[in-house]
Amino acid sequence: MCATRRVWAVVLLAALACACRADEPRHAGLDTVERIVGAAGVDASLPVVIAVPGLGDTPESFCGFLATNLQGPLRLVCPRAPNVWGKGYSWFPPLQELRTPGALARAIEDAGEAVAVLSRRLAGAPNTIARPVLVGYSQGGMVAFYLAAAHADIYFGVVPIAGMLPPSLRAPPRGEAVPLFAFHGQDDELVPIAQARATIETLRSRWPQAELQVYPGVGHRLSERMRADVFLRLNALISAAAGR
């Protein structure tokens, strides 16, 4: 396998692990796990955070991880990826079908469009305040970058973690600028930092305020400092969306 193909193949080999339990509503053809964070009723009007897990993770675990660090009240919605991978799920087809950057791009686009449909329905719900905040990790970070570029009008802000876009998806974003804060380990061996830098530079061609925060010595994971910075940004976006 050539070096370029190896880059796209290893992109698929990361996951987060946490634990939680939640009800499983269904939106836009995707199963979802939904949590109310903070003191609020199920039907209360709340800001919404849509959280896209990474490879091998589950919406239950990703929701649980985020819920312990977000400042409510808010509604947290984590979609379930359509493909089983180990004990969790994958947004993309099996590895053998993703041997080229073009195949990966199609997989990201397909996943992104499914999450976009879900996002629009949640954004238009009568109990949703403002537009949703979007966060994604690894595969979910790629989906978040795609949605920022292709469907920014849906979101109040976008936070991709350890993500990137392949060259064919790095078109300048359409529509109005939204806050975009990306986070990435400098030594990420699975999603190379160069790919994240190239992605953010394209976004900056239309949105100069788009940011990429890089963490030296950190691989494909969330260090304690990165985790703190991610939640600082997420909580600021949520507060702004809710008008707090």
N, C-alpha and C positions, 0 to 999 in steps of 0.2 A: 504494500500500500504506500503511495507517495506521501510526502510530508503534509501536503495540503489536505488530503483525505483524512490523515490521522487527526488533524486538528478538529475536523467536523465530527469524527467518530468519538473522540474522547470528551467532547462537549456533553455527551449524554450520561456521564458516569458520576452524578452527584446527587445527594439527597439531604434533607433535614430530618431529624428525628425528635419528636416530642410526644405528649399524650394528652388527650382530652376526650370528652364525650359530648355529643350535641345532637339535636334533631337534624333531619335531613330533608329540607324542602327541595323542590325541583323548579328550576328556572331555565327557559330557553333550551331545553333538551339536555342540560347538564345537571346532574345531581349536585346539590350544594349542602354544606354544613353552615348553619347560621347561629351566631351567638349574640346575645345582647350583653354588652359590656357596660357596667355601671347600673345605677338604680333607674330603671325605666321599664315600662310595660312592653309587651310584645307588639302592641299596636301603636306605640308612641311614635311621634314624628322625630326622626333622628338622622344625623349624618351617617353615611354608609362608607365602610372600607371594604373593598373587594381585594382579596388576597389570593394570589395564584401560586400554589406550591411547586416545588421542584421535583425532579425525577426521583421516584421511589418513595416519596413522601405521601401522606394522606391529608385530606382536608381536615380531618379530626385533629391530627397532630399540629398542623400549621395554624389552625384556628386557636388551639390551646396555647401554643407558643406566643402568638400575637396578643391574645386576650389578657395575658398576665402582665403585659407591658404597655398596653394602650390605655389612654385616659378617656373614660366614657363621660356621659352616656353616648353610646353609638351602636350601630348594627354592623356586625362583622360577618361577611359572607365569603366562604371559601369554596370555589367550585372543584368538583372531582374530575380529574383528567380521565379521558375515555379508555385508555389502554392500561391493562394490568402489567405491572413491572415488579417482580419480587413480591414483597408484602405491601407494596404501595402501588403507585400509578405513574403513567408517563403521558405527557401531552403529545408525544411524537410516536410514529410507527416504530416497529422493531429496528434494531441497529443495522441489520443487513439491508434495509431499504433506504438508509441515509448515508450513502457512500460518497455523495457529492454535495458541494455547497448549494446547488440548485434544489436538491431533494430536501435538504434541511430548511431552506427558505420556504418551500411549499408547506412543509410541516408547521413551521412557525406561523405562517399566514393562516392556515386552516384553524389552528388552535386559537389564534388571535381573533379571527372572525367569530368563532363560537363564543368566546368571552365577551366580545363586543355586543352581541345580541343580548346576552345576559345583562351586561352593564346598562344598555339602553332601557331595558325593562325595569331594572332597579332604579335607575335615575328618574324614570317617569312615574314611579309608584307614589301614591298620595301621602305616604308616611316617610318619604325621603326628603331630607333637608339638603338643598344645594346639589351639586353634582358629586358623584362618588370620588373618593380617593382610592387610587390603585397602587398596589404593591405586589412585587413578584420576586421570587428567588430562583436562580439558576435557569432551568427551563422556563419557569415563571417570570424570571427577569427578562428573558428574550421576548416572551409574550408581552410584557409590560412595555418594553422598548418599541415593539411593533405597534401597539395600540397608541402610544404617544405619537408616533409618526403618522399613523393612518387614521386615527379616530380621536384626536385630542379633544374635540368638542364635547365628548361624553364626560370628561373627567375634570375634577377640581385641581388635582395634582397627581403626579406619577412618580413612583419610587422603585426603579429597577435595582436589584441586588445581584451581583455576580452574573450579569447578563451581557448580551451583545446582539448585533444583527449581522448576518452575512452581507456581502457587498450588494447583492441585488435588491435588498430591502432597505438599503441606506439612502433612500430618497429623502430630501428635505421634508420636514413635517408639513402637513396641510393645515390650514385654518389658523385660529388664534393661538398665541403662545400660552402655555400653561406651565405652572411650576414643575420642573423636572429635576430630581436629585438622585443621581446614581451613585452606587457604592461598590467598590471592587478591591479585592486583595491584589497587591503588586505581584505576588508570587503564585497567583492562581495557575495551576498546571492543567486545569480542565477547560476553563474558558479564559484564554490568554488575555492579559491586560491590553495588548495591542489592539485586539478586536473591540474591546470596550471603548478604548480611546478613539478609534476610527468611527465608531458609531456616534459617540457624543459630539465629535467634531462636525459631523454632517448635520446633526440636530442644531448645533450652534450656528450654522449658516443661516438659519431662519429664527432661532430662539437664542440670542446671545446669553441669556441668563441661565441656560441649561448647565448643570454642574455635574462633575464626576469627582468624587472623593476617593482617593487611593490610599491603601494601607500597606506600608512596607513590611515585608516579612510575613504577610498573611496569605495563605493559599485559598483554596475553594471552600471557605467557611466564613462564619461570622465571628470575628474576635470580640472580646469584651468591649473594646473601644468602638468598633464598628457597630456593634449592637446598640450601644448607647446613642451613637450619632443617628442611626436609622430611626430609633424611636423618638428622639428629639425632633427630627424632621416630620415624622408621621403625626405626632401629637400636635405640632404647630399647624400642619395642614388641616387636621380635623377641627381644631379650635377655630381657625379662620373660616372653614366651611360652615361651621355652626354659628358663626358670629359671636363667639364668646370673648 
